[in-house]
Amino acid sequence: MRYYLSFAVILLILGFIMAIYIPPYLEKQQKLRDGSLGCFKYKEMLQMSKESFQLNSTGSKWKREGMAAAGLLKKHGCTMQE
């Protein structure tokens, strides 16, 4: 019984430490990804898609550009833009 209690306390302490240190680390990693060349290309492609849509909403160019932007978003793990 004593071993189970010790094990539970150790797990609780480790969980607490992880809850404190992991979220800032993940935010820092996301900011690094968002500043990468791949994410820059994603933002640029998304902007081109929006401009193409405004010029011709019935055309297919904006759809292709939007699909390319979605692929870059997924590939590089960028934060989604609106």
PDB file with one MODEL, atoms N, CA, C and O in Angstrom:
MODEL        1
ATOM      1  N   MET A   1       0.832  -1.194   0.000  1.00  0.00           N
ATOM      2  CA  MET A   1       0.000   0.000   0.000  1.00  0.00           C
ATOM      3  C   MET A   1       0.874   1.253   0.000  1.00  0.00           C
ATOM      4  O   MET A   1       0.579   2.234  -0.684  1.00  0.00           O
ATOM      5  N   ARG A   2       1.934   1.201   0.767  1.00  0.00           N
ATOM      6  CA  ARG A   2       2.815   2.373   0.881  1.00  0.00           C
ATOM      7  C   ARG A   2       3.487   2.673  -0.468  1.00  0.00           C
ATOM      8  O   ARG A   2       3.688   3.835  -0.822  1.00  0.00           O
ATOM      9  N   TYR A   3       3.830   1.620  -1.211  1.00  0.00           N
ATOM     10  CA  TYR A   3       4.456   1.815  -2.507  1.00  0.00           C
ATOM     11  C   TYR A   3       3.495   2.475  -3.495  1.00  0.00           C
ATOM     12  O   TYR A   3       3.897   3.323  -4.291  1.00  0.00           O
ATOM     13  N   TYR A   4       2.246   2.085  -3.439  1.00  0.00           N
ATOM     14  CA  TYR A   4       1.251   2.683  -4.317  1.00  0.00           C
ATOM     15  C   TYR A   4       1.076   4.165  -4.013  1.00  0.00           C
ATOM     16  O   TYR A   4       0.945   4.979  -4.927  1.00  0.00           O
ATOM     17  N   LEU A   5       1.074   4.510  -2.749  1.00  0.00           N
ATOM     18  CA  LEU A   5       0.946   5.907  -2.355  1.00  0.00           C
ATOM     19  C   LEU A   5       2.159   6.711  -2.808  1.00  0.00           C
ATOM     20  O   LEU A   5       2.010   7.831  -3.298  1.00  0.00           O
ATOM     21  N   SER A   6       3.344   6.160  -2.653  1.00  0.00           N
ATOM     22  CA  SER A   6       4.568   6.834  -3.101  1.00  0.00           C
ATOM     23  C   SER A   6       4.545   7.021  -4.612  1.00  0.00           C
ATOM     24  O   SER A   6       4.897   8.085  -5.121  1.00  0.00           O
ATOM     25  N   PHE A   7       4.131   5.990  -5.316  1.00  0.00           N
ATOM     26  CA  PHE A   7       4.050   6.068  -6.771  1.00  0.00           C
ATOM     27  C   PHE A   7       3.044   7.130  -7.202  1.00  0.00           C
ATOM     28  O   PHE A   7       3.308   7.879  -8.142  1.00  0.00           O
ATOM     29  N   ALA A   8       1.912   7.207  -6.540  1.00  0.00           N
ATOM     30  CA  ALA A   8       0.883   8.195  -6.859  1.00  0.00           C
ATOM     31  C   ALA A   8       1.390   9.610  -6.593  1.00  0.00           C
ATOM     32  O   ALA A   8       1.114  10.517  -7.378  1.00  0.00           O
ATOM     33  N   VAL A   9       2.112   9.811  -5.520  1.00  0.00           N
ATOM     34  CA  VAL A   9       2.654  11.133  -5.195  1.00  0.00           C
ATOM     35  C   VAL A   9       3.689  11.547  -6.238  1.00  0.00           C
ATOM     36  O   VAL A   9       3.711  12.700  -6.668  1.00  0.00           O
ATOM     37  N   ILE A  10       4.539  10.620  -6.643  1.00  0.00           N
ATOM     38  CA  ILE A  10       5.542  10.923  -7.673  1.00  0.00           C
ATOM     39  C   ILE A  10       4.865  11.285  -8.990  1.00  0.00           C
ATOM     40  O   ILE A  10       5.268  12.243  -9.652  1.00  0.00           O
ATOM     41  N   LEU A  11       3.844  10.530  -9.374  1.00  0.00           N
ATOM     42  CA  LEU A  11       3.105  10.850 -10.604  1.00  0.00           C
ATOM     43  C   LEU A  11       2.426  12.209 -10.509  1.00  0.00           C
ATOM     44  O   LEU A  11       2.398  12.957 -11.487  1.00  0.00           O
ATOM     45  N   LEU A  12       1.889  12.530  -9.365  1.00  0.00           N
ATOM     46  CA  LEU A  12       1.237  13.818  -9.167  1.00  0.00           C
ATOM     47  C   LEU A  12       2.235  14.961  -9.303  1.00  0.00           C
ATOM     48  O   LEU A  12       1.942  15.973  -9.939  1.00  0.00           O
ATOM     49  N   ILE A  13       3.396  14.803  -8.715  1.00  0.00           N
ATOM     50  CA  ILE A  13       4.434  15.838  -8.801  1.00  0.00           C
ATOM     51  C   ILE A  13       4.907  15.998 -10.247  1.00  0.00           C
ATOM     52  O   ILE A  13       5.056  17.120 -10.730  1.00  0.00           O
ATOM     53  N   LEU A  14       5.144  14.882 -10.937  1.00  0.00           N
ATOM     54  CA  LEU A  14       5.555  14.955 -12.339  1.00  0.00           C
ATOM     55  C   LEU A  14       4.487  15.610 -13.206  1.00  0.00           C
ATOM     56  O   LEU A  14       4.806  16.406 -14.090  1.00  0.00           O
ATOM     57  N   GLY A  15       3.233  15.283 -12.962  1.00  0.00           N
ATOM     58  CA  GLY A  15       2.138  15.901 -13.700  1.00  0.00           C
ATOM     59  C   GLY A  15       2.066  17.403 -13.473  1.00  0.00           C
ATOM     60  O   GLY A  15       1.801  18.166 -14.402  1.00  0.00           O
ATOM     61  N   PHE A  16       2.301  17.820 -12.245  1.00  0.00           N
ATOM     62  CA  PHE A  16       2.291  19.241 -11.918  1.00  0.00           C
ATOM     63  C   PHE A  16       3.436  19.969 -12.625  1.00  0.00           C
ATOM     64  O   PHE A  16       3.246  21.055 -13.172  1.00  0.00           O
ATOM     65  N   ILE A  17       4.608  19.372 -12.608  1.00  0.00           N
ATOM     66  CA  ILE A  17       5.767  19.979 -13.279  1.00  0.00           C
ATOM     67  C   ILE A  17       5.519  20.079 -14.785  1.00  0.00           C
ATOM     68  O   ILE A  17       5.827  21.099 -15.402  1.00  0.00           O
ATOM     69  N   MET A  18       4.966  19.028 -15.367  1.00  0.00           N
ATOM     70  CA  MET A  18       4.678  19.050 -16.802  1.00  0.00           C
ATOM     71  C   MET A  18       3.629  20.101 -17.144  1.00  0.00           C
ATOM     72  O   MET A  18       3.726  20.758 -18.181  1.00  0.00           O
ATOM     73  N   ALA A  19       2.636  20.264 -16.289  1.00  0.00           N
ATOM     74  CA  ALA A  19       1.580  21.248 -16.534  1.00  0.00           C
ATOM     75  C   ALA A  19       2.129  22.669 -16.499  1.00  0.00           C
ATOM     76  O   ALA A  19       1.576  23.566 -17.135  1.00  0.00           O
ATOM     77  N   ILE A  20       3.203  22.875 -15.766  1.00  0.00           N
ATOM     78  CA  ILE A  20       3.793  24.212 -15.670  1.00  0.00           C
ATOM     79  C   ILE A  20       4.739  24.501 -16.830  1.00  0.00           C
ATOM     80  O   ILE A  20       4.713  25.604 -17.377  1.00  0.00           O
ATOM     81  N   TYR A  21       5.569  23.545 -17.216  1.00  0.00           N
ATOM     82  CA  TYR A  21       6.638  23.800 -18.173  1.00  0.00           C
ATOM     83  C   TYR A  21       6.321  23.476 -19.624  1.00  0.00           C
ATOM     84  O   TYR A  21       6.940  24.055 -20.516  1.00  0.00           O
ATOM     85  N   ILE A  22       5.405  22.595 -19.894  1.00  0.00           N
ATOM     86  CA  ILE A  22       5.150  22.200 -21.277  1.00  0.00           C
ATOM     87  C   ILE A  22       4.393  23.263 -22.081  1.00  0.00           C
ATOM     88  O   ILE A  22       4.790  23.514 -23.219  1.00  0.00           O
ATOM     89  N   PRO A  23       3.331  23.908 -21.574  1.00  0.00           N
ATOM     90  CA  PRO A  23       2.633  24.899 -22.406  1.00  0.00           C
ATOM     91  C   PRO A  23       3.511  26.058 -22.903  1.00  0.00           C
ATOM     92  O   PRO A  23       3.413  26.407 -24.079  1.00  0.00           O
ATOM     93  N   PRO A  24       4.361  26.670 -22.069  1.00  0.00           N
ATOM     94  CA  PRO A  24       5.230  27.718 -22.620  1.00  0.00           C
ATOM     95  C   PRO A  24       6.197  27.188 -23.685  1.00  0.00           C
ATOM     96  O   PRO A  24       6.504  27.881 -24.654  1.00  0.00           O
ATOM     97  N   TYR A  25       6.667  25.966 -23.495  1.00  0.00           N
ATOM     98  CA  TYR A  25       7.564  25.365 -24.483  1.00  0.00           C
ATOM     99  C   TYR A  25       6.841  25.186 -25.815  1.00  0.00           C
ATOM    100  O   TYR A  25       7.403  25.485 -26.869  1.00  0.00           O
ATOM    101  N   LEU A  26       5.605  24.704 -25.778  1.00  0.00           N
ATOM    102  CA  LEU A  26       4.845  24.490 -27.003  1.00  0.00           C
ATOM    103  C   LEU A  26       4.527  25.808 -27.701  1.00  0.00           C
ATOM    104  O   LEU A  26       4.553  25.883 -28.929  1.00  0.00           O
ATOM    105  N   GLU A  27       4.225  26.850 -26.923  1.00  0.00           N
ATOM    106  CA  GLU A  27       3.971  28.165 -27.515  1.00  0.00           C
ATOM    107  C   GLU A  27       5.221  28.700 -28.206  1.00  0.00           C
ATOM    108  O   GLU A  27       5.136  29.278 -29.290  1.00  0.00           O
ATOM    109  N   LYS A  28       6.370  28.508 -27.585  1.00  0.00           N
ATOM    110  CA  LYS A  28       7.631  28.965 -28.175  1.00  0.00           C
ATOM    111  C   LYS A  28       7.900  28.229 -29.484  1.00  0.00           C
ATOM    112  O   LYS A  28       8.316  28.845 -30.465  1.00  0.00           O
ATOM    113  N   GLN A  29       7.668  26.929 -29.509  1.00  0.00           N
ATOM    114  CA  GLN A  29       7.872  26.147 -30.721  1.00  0.00           C
ATOM    115  C   GLN A  29       6.919  26.594 -31.834  1.00  0.00           C
ATOM    116  O   GLN A  29       7.308  26.635 -33.001  1.00  0.00           O
ATOM    117  N   GLN A  30       5.670  26.929 -31.476  1.00  0.00           N
ATOM    118  CA  GLN A  30       4.711  27.391 -32.483  1.00  0.00           C
ATOM    119  C   GLN A  30       5.143  28.730 -33.055  1.00  0.00           C
ATOM    120  O   GLN A  30       5.015  28.953 -34.258  1.00  0.00           O
ATOM    121  N   LYS A  31       5.651  29.624 -32.221  1.00  0.00           N
ATOM    122  CA  LYS A  31       6.136  30.919 -32.715  1.00  0.00           C
ATOM    123  C   LYS A  31       7.312  30.735 -33.661  1.00  0.00           C
ATOM    124  O   LYS A  31       7.426  31.454 -34.654  1.00  0.00           O
ATOM    125  N   LEU A  32       8.192  29.776 -33.364  1.00  0.00           N
ATOM    126  CA  LEU A  32       9.304  29.494 -34.263  1.00  0.00           C
ATOM    127  C   LEU A  32       8.803  28.978 -35.604  1.00  0.00           C
ATOM    128  O   LEU A  32       9.307  29.381 -36.652  1.00  0.00           O
ATOM    129  N   ARG A  33       7.814  28.088 -35.580  1.00  0.00           N
ATOM    130  CA  ARG A  33       7.250  27.575 -36.835  1.00  0.00           C
ATOM    131  C   ARG A  33       6.576  28.692 -37.620  1.00  0.00           C
ATOM    132  O   ARG A  33       6.714  28.767 -38.841  1.00  0.00           O
ATOM    133  N   ASP A  34       5.840  29.568 -36.913  1.00  0.00           N
ATOM    134  CA  ASP A  34       5.133  30.651 -37.601  1.00  0.00           C
ATOM    135  C   ASP A  34       6.091  31.642 -38.253  1.00  0.00           C
ATOM    136  O   ASP A  34       5.709  32.332 -39.199  1.00  0.00           O
ATOM    137  N   GLY A  35       7.310  31.724 -37.772  1.00  0.00           N
ATOM    138  CA  GLY A  35       8.302  32.619 -38.367  1.00  0.00           C
ATOM    139  C   GLY A  35       9.131  31.962 -39.455  1.00  0.00           C
ATOM    140  O   GLY A  35      10.038  32.590 -40.001  1.00  0.00           O
ATOM    141  N   SER A  36       8.839  30.721 -39.778  1.00  0.00           N
ATOM    142  CA  SER A  36       9.635  29.996 -40.774  1.00  0.00           C
ATOM    143  C   SER A  36       9.265  30.419 -42.192  1.00  0.00           C
ATOM    144  O   SER A  36       8.234  31.051 -42.421  1.00  0.00           O
ATOM    145  N   LEU A  37      10.121  30.058 -43.129  1.00  0.00           N
ATOM    146  CA  LEU A  37       9.889  30.369 -44.536  1.00  0.00           C
ATOM    147  C   LEU A  37       8.628  29.678 -45.051  1.00  0.00           C
ATOM    148  O   LEU A  37       7.888  30.256 -45.847  1.00  0.00           O
ATOM    149  N   GLY A  38       8.380  28.449 -44.606  1.00  0.00           N
ATOM    150  CA  GLY A  38       7.188  27.724 -45.036  1.00  0.00           C
ATOM    151  C   GLY A  38       5.908  28.432 -44.628  1.00  0.00           C
ATOM    152  O   GLY A  38       4.962  28.501 -45.412  1.00  0.00           O
ATOM    153  N   CYS A  39       5.867  28.956 -43.416  1.00  0.00           N
ATOM    154  CA  CYS A  39       4.674  29.674 -42.960  1.00  0.00           C
ATOM    155  C   CYS A  39       4.542  31.020 -43.665  1.00  0.00           C
ATOM    156  O   CYS A  39       3.434  31.502 -43.899  1.00  0.00           O
ATOM    157  N   PHE A  40       5.682  31.622 -44.001  1.00  0.00           N
ATOM    158  CA  PHE A  40       5.634  32.859 -44.784  1.00  0.00           C
ATOM    159  C   PHE A  40       5.001  32.576 -46.150  1.00  0.00           C
ATOM    160  O   PHE A  40       4.173  33.350 -46.632  1.00  0.00           O
ATOM    161  N   LYS A  41       5.401  31.458 -46.768  1.00  0.00           N
ATOM    162  CA  LYS A  41       4.826  31.085 -48.065  1.00  0.00           C
ATOM    163  C   LYS A  41       3.331  30.805 -47.934  1.00  0.00           C
ATOM    164  O   LYS A  41       2.551  31.150 -48.823  1.00  0.00           O
ATOM    165  N   TYR A  42       2.931  30.179 -46.823  1.00  0.00           N
ATOM    166  CA  TYR A  42       1.508  29.914 -46.584  1.00  0.00           C
ATOM    167  C   TYR A  42       0.722  31.218 -46.536  1.00  0.00           C
ATOM    168  O   TYR A  42      -0.316  31.346 -47.185  1.00  0.00           O
ATOM    169  N   LYS A  43       1.218  32.184 -45.767  1.00  0.00           N
ATOM    170  CA  LYS A  43       0.514  33.465 -45.645  1.00  0.00           C
ATOM    171  C   LYS A  43       0.436  34.175 -46.993  1.00  0.00           C
ATOM    172  O   LYS A  43      -0.587  34.770 -47.333  1.00  0.00           O
ATOM    173  N   GLU A  44       1.525  34.107 -47.754  1.00  0.00           N
ATOM    174  CA  GLU A  44       1.558  34.735 -49.066  1.00  0.00           C
ATOM    175  C   GLU A  44       0.554  34.069 -50.015  1.00  0.00           C
ATOM    176  O   GLU A  44      -0.171  34.755 -50.736  1.00  0.00           O
ATOM    177  N   MET A  45       0.515  32.746 -50.013  1.00  0.00           N
ATOM    178  CA  MET A  45      -0.407  32.016 -50.885  1.00  0.00           C
ATOM    179  C   MET A  45      -1.860  32.280 -50.483  1.00  0.00           C
ATOM    180  O   MET A  45      -2.728  32.400 -51.348  1.00  0.00           O
ATOM    181  N   LEU A  46      -2.127  32.369 -49.198  1.00  0.00           N
ATOM    182  CA  LEU A  46      -3.474  32.657 -48.728  1.00  0.00           C
ATOM    183  C   LEU A  46      -3.909  34.053 -49.175  1.00  0.00           C
ATOM    184  O   LEU A  46      -5.051  34.248 -49.592  1.00  0.00           O
ATOM    185  N   GLN A  47      -3.004  35.014 -49.088  1.00  0.00           N
ATOM    186  CA  GLN A  47      -3.311  36.370 -49.537  1.00  0.00           C
ATOM    187  C   GLN A  47      -3.584  36.397 -51.037  1.00  0.00           C
ATOM    188  O   GLN A  47      -4.502  37.081 -51.490  1.00  0.00           O
ATOM    189  N   MET A  48      -2.788  35.653 -51.811  1.00  0.00           N
ATOM    190  CA  MET A  48      -3.013  35.583 -53.261  1.00  0.00           C
ATOM    191  C   MET A  48      -4.381  34.971 -53.558  1.00  0.00           C
ATOM    192  O   MET A  48      -5.076  35.414 -54.472  1.00  0.00           O
ATOM    193  N   SER A  49      -4.763  33.959 -52.792  1.00  0.00           N
ATOM    194  CA  SER A  49      -6.063  33.323 -52.983  1.00  0.00           C
ATOM    195  C   SER A  49      -7.195  34.308 -52.701  1.00  0.00           C
ATOM    196  O   SER A  49      -8.183  34.350 -53.434  1.00  0.00           O
ATOM    197  N   LYS A  50      -7.051  35.088 -51.652  1.00  0.00           N
ATOM    198  CA  LYS A  50      -8.087  36.085 -51.328  1.00  0.00           C
ATOM    199  C   LYS A  50      -8.194  37.141 -52.413  1.00  0.00           C
ATOM    200  O   LYS A  50      -9.294  37.558 -52.774  1.00  0.00           O
ATOM    201  N   GLU A  51      -7.046  37.574 -52.934  1.00  0.00           N
ATOM    202  CA  GLU A  51      -7.064  38.573 -54.003  1.00  0.00           C
ATOM    203  C   GLU A  51      -7.697  38.008 -55.270  1.00  0.00           C
ATOM    204  O   GLU A  51      -8.470  38.696 -55.937  1.00  0.00           O
ATOM    205  N   SER A  52      -7.376  36.765 -55.602  1.00  0.00           N
ATOM    206  CA  SER A  52      -7.961  36.126 -56.782  1.00  0.00           C
ATOM    207  C   SER A  52      -9.470  35.975 -56.623  1.00  0.00           C
ATOM    208  O   SER A  52     -10.218  36.156 -57.584  1.00  0.00           O
ATOM    209  N   PHE A  53      -9.918  35.646 -55.418  1.00  0.00           N
ATOM    210  CA  PHE A  53     -11.350  35.515 -55.159  1.00  0.00           C
ATOM    211  C   PHE A  53     -12.056  36.845 -55.361  1.00  0.00           C
ATOM    212  O   PHE A  53     -13.151  36.892 -55.921  1.00  0.00           O
ATOM    213  N   GLN A  54     -11.432  37.927 -54.905  1.00  0.00           N
ATOM    214  CA  GLN A  54     -12.054  39.249 -55.058  1.00  0.00           C
ATOM    215  C   GLN A  54     -12.144  39.647 -56.532  1.00  0.00           C
ATOM    216  O   GLN A  54     -13.103  40.299 -56.945  1.00  0.00           O
ATOM    217  N   LEU A  55     -11.150  39.255 -57.316  1.00  0.00           N
ATOM    218  CA  LEU A  55     -11.154  39.601 -58.735  1.00  0.00           C
ATOM    219  C   LEU A  55     -12.153  38.756 -59.515  1.00  0.00           C
ATOM    220  O   LEU A  55     -12.849  39.271 -60.390  1.00  0.00           O
ATOM    221  N   ASN A  56     -12.231  37.466 -59.208  1.00  0.00           N
ATOM    222  CA  ASN A  56     -13.107  36.563 -59.950  1.00  0.00           C
ATOM    223  C   ASN A  56     -13.553  35.435 -59.028  1.00  0.00           C
ATOM    224  O   ASN A  56     -12.868  34.421 -58.896  1.00  0.00           O
ATOM    225  N   SER A  57     -14.691  35.619 -58.399  1.00  0.00           N
ATOM    226  CA  SER A  57     -15.162  34.627 -57.423  1.00  0.00           C
ATOM    227  C   SER A  57     -15.695  33.358 -58.080  1.00  0.00           C
ATOM    228  O   SER A  57     -15.879  32.348 -57.401  1.00  0.00           O
ATOM    229  N   THR A  58     -15.944  33.389 -59.371  1.00  0.00           N
ATOM    230  CA  THR A  58     -16.456  32.198 -60.049  1.00  0.00           C
ATOM    231  C   THR A  58     -15.335  31.390 -60.699  1.00  0.00           C
ATOM    232  O   THR A  58     -15.572  30.279 -61.173  1.00  0.00           O
ATOM    233  N   GLY A  59     -14.142  31.921 -60.727  1.00  0.00           N
ATOM    234  CA  GLY A  59     -13.013  31.224 -61.345  1.00  0.00           C
ATOM    235  C   GLY A  59     -12.465  30.120 -60.454  1.00  0.00           C
ATOM    236  O   GLY A  59     -12.921  29.918 -59.329  1.00  0.00           O
ATOM    237  N   SER A  60     -11.480  29.416 -60.983  1.00  0.00           N
ATOM    238  CA  SER A  60     -10.910  28.306 -60.224  1.00  0.00           C
ATOM    239  C   SER A  60      -9.510  28.617 -59.702  1.00  0.00           C
ATOM    240  O   SER A  60      -8.949  27.834 -58.934  1.00  0.00           O
ATOM    241  N   LYS A  61      -8.943  29.748 -60.109  1.00  0.00           N
ATOM    242  CA  LYS A  61      -7.585  30.084 -59.675  1.00  0.00           C
ATOM    243  C   LYS A  61      -7.528  30.239 -58.156  1.00  0.00           C
ATOM    244  O   LYS A  61      -6.597  29.749 -57.518  1.00  0.00           O
ATOM    245  N   TRP A  62      -8.506  30.908 -57.582  1.00  0.00           N
ATOM    246  CA  TRP A  62      -8.486  31.123 -56.128  1.00  0.00           C
ATOM    247  C   TRP A  62      -8.661  29.805 -55.372  1.00  0.00           C
ATOM    248  O   TRP A  62      -8.152  29.644 -54.263  1.00  0.00           O
ATOM    249  N   LYS A  63      -9.383  28.870 -55.980  1.00  0.00           N
ATOM    250  CA  LYS A  63      -9.559  27.561 -55.339  1.00  0.00           C
ATOM    251  C   LYS A  63      -8.238  26.792 -55.308  1.00  0.00           C
ATOM    252  O   LYS A  63      -7.881  26.190 -54.295  1.00  0.00           O
ATOM    253  N   ARG A  64      -7.513  26.821 -56.443  1.00  0.00           N
ATOM    254  CA  ARG A  64      -6.213  26.144 -56.491  1.00  0.00           C
ATOM    255  C   ARG A  64      -5.240  26.767 -55.498  1.00  0.00           C
ATOM    256  O   ARG A  64      -4.515  26.062 -54.796  1.00  0.00           O
ATOM    257  N   GLU A  65      -5.234  28.094 -55.449  1.00  0.00           N
ATOM    258  CA  GLU A  65      -4.338  28.777 -54.513  1.00  0.00           C
ATOM    259  C   GLU A  65      -4.728  28.482 -53.069  1.00  0.00           C
ATOM    260  O   GLU A  65      -3.864  28.323 -52.207  1.00  0.00           O
ATOM    261  N   GLY A  66      -6.039  28.410 -52.807  1.00  0.00           N
ATOM    262  CA  GLY A  66      -6.506  28.076 -51.463  1.00  0.00           C
ATOM    263  C   GLY A  66      -6.109  26.669 -51.052  1.00  0.00           C
ATOM    264  O   GLY A  66      -5.743  26.420 -49.903  1.00  0.00           O
ATOM    265  N   MET A  67      -6.188  25.743 -52.020  1.00  0.00           N
ATOM    266  CA  MET A  67      -5.774  24.364 -51.737  1.00  0.00           C
ATOM    267  C   MET A  67      -4.265  24.291 -51.492  1.00  0.00           C
ATOM    268  O   MET A  67      -3.805  23.541 -50.631  1.00  0.00           O
ATOM    269  N   ALA A  68      -3.502  25.074 -52.255  1.00  0.00           N
ATOM    270  CA  ALA A  68      -2.051  25.105 -52.049  1.00  0.00           C
ATOM    271  C   ALA A  68      -1.729  25.694 -50.678  1.00  0.00           C
ATOM    272  O   ALA A  68      -0.832  25.210 -49.987  1.00  0.00           O
ATOM    273  N   ALA A  69      -2.458  26.735 -50.286  1.00  0.00           N
ATOM    274  CA  ALA A  69      -2.249  27.335 -48.963  1.00  0.00           C
ATOM    275  C   ALA A  69      -2.586  26.337 -47.858  1.00  0.00           C
ATOM    276  O   ALA A  69      -1.884  26.266 -46.850  1.00  0.00           O
ATOM    277  N   ALA A  70      -3.653  25.571 -48.043  1.00  0.00           N
ATOM    278  CA  ALA A  70      -4.030  24.570 -47.044  1.00  0.00           C
ATOM    279  C   ALA A  70      -2.955  23.487 -46.919  1.00  0.00           C
ATOM    280  O   ALA A  70      -2.671  23.002 -45.823  1.00  0.00           O
ATOM    281  N   GLY A  71      -2.366  23.119 -48.051  1.00  0.00           N
ATOM    282  CA  GLY A  71      -1.281  22.137 -48.025  1.00  0.00           C
ATOM    283  C   GLY A  71      -0.066  22.666 -47.282  1.00  0.00           C
ATOM    284  O   GLY A  71       0.560  21.938 -46.511  1.00  0.00           O
ATOM    285  N   LEU A  72       0.272  23.936 -47.512  1.00  0.00           N
ATOM    286  CA  LEU A  72       1.407  24.548 -46.805  1.00  0.00           C
ATOM    287  C   LEU A  72       1.118  24.656 -45.313  1.00  0.00           C
ATOM    288  O   LEU A  72       2.006  24.449 -44.486  1.00  0.00           O
ATOM    289  N   LEU A  73      -0.118  24.977 -44.975  1.00  0.00           N
ATOM    290  CA  LEU A  73      -0.514  25.071 -43.568  1.00  0.00           C
ATOM    291  C   LEU A  73      -0.281  23.740 -42.866  1.00  0.00           C
ATOM    292  O   LEU A  73       0.293  23.688 -41.778  1.00  0.00           O
ATOM    293  N   LYS A  74      -0.734  22.667 -43.506  1.00  0.00           N
ATOM    294  CA  LYS A  74      -0.595  21.342 -42.909  1.00  0.00           C
ATOM    295  C   LYS A  74       0.864  20.896 -42.874  1.00  0.00           C
ATOM    296  O   LYS A  74       1.323  20.342 -41.875  1.00  0.00           O
ATOM    297  N   LYS A  75       1.584  21.134 -43.951  1.00  0.00           N
ATOM    298  CA  LYS A  75       2.974  20.677 -44.054  1.00  0.00           C
ATOM    299  C   LYS A  75       3.879  21.336 -43.033  1.00  0.00           C
ATOM    300  O   LYS A  75       4.731  20.678 -42.435  1.00  0.00           O
ATOM    301  N   HIS A  76       3.697  22.645 -42.830  1.00  0.00           N
ATOM    302  CA  HIS A  76       4.614  23.392 -41.972  1.00  0.00           C
ATOM    303  C   HIS A  76       4.090  23.618 -40.559  1.00  0.00           C
ATOM    304  O   HIS A  76       4.815  24.147 -39.717  1.00  0.00           O
ATOM    305  N   GLY A  77       2.853  23.231 -40.280  1.00  0.00           N
ATOM    306  CA  GLY A  77       2.299  23.367 -38.933  1.00  0.00           C
ATOM    307  C   GLY A  77       2.106  24.807 -38.499  1.00  0.00           C
ATOM    308  O   GLY A  77       2.331  25.147 -37.337  1.00  0.00           O
ATOM    309  N   CYS A  78       1.696  25.640 -39.418  1.00  0.00           N
ATOM    310  CA  CYS A  78       1.514  27.079 -39.131  1.00  0.00           C
ATOM    311  C   CYS A  78       0.205  27.309 -38.355  1.00  0.00           C
ATOM    312  O   CYS A  78      -0.674  26.448 -38.303  1.00  0.00           O
ATOM    313  N   THR A  79       0.117  28.487 -37.766  1.00  0.00           N
ATOM    314  CA  THR A  79      -1.135  28.917 -37.165  1.00  0.00           C
ATOM    315  C   THR A  79      -2.055  29.396 -38.277  1.00  0.00           C
ATOM    316  O   THR A  79      -1.645  30.170 -39.142  1.00  0.00           O
ATOM    317  N   MET A  80      -3.310  28.930 -38.250  1.00  0.00           N
ATOM    318  CA  MET A  80      -4.255  29.276 -39.322  1.00  0.00           C
ATOM    319  C   MET A  80      -4.569  30.775 -39.295  1.00  0.00           C
ATOM    320  O   MET A  80      -4.814  31.363 -38.242  1.00  0.00           O
ATOM    321  N   GLN A  81      -4.552  31.369 -40.487  1.00  0.00           N
ATOM    322  CA  GLN A  81      -4.899  32.779 -40.660  1.00  0.00           C
ATOM    323  C   GLN A  81      -6.312  32.866 -41.203  1.00  0.00           C
ATOM    324  O   GLN A  81      -6.827  31.894 -41.754  1.00  0.00           O
ATOM    325  N   GLU A  82      -6.938  34.015 -41.054  1.00  0.00           N
ATOM    326  CA  GLU A  82      -8.285  34.196 -41.598  1.00  0.00           C
ATOM    327  C   GLU A  82      -8.258  34.958 -42.870  1.00  0.00           C
ATOM    328  O   GLU A  82      -9.307  35.202 -43.466  1.00  0.00           O
TER     329      GLU A  82
ENDMDL
END
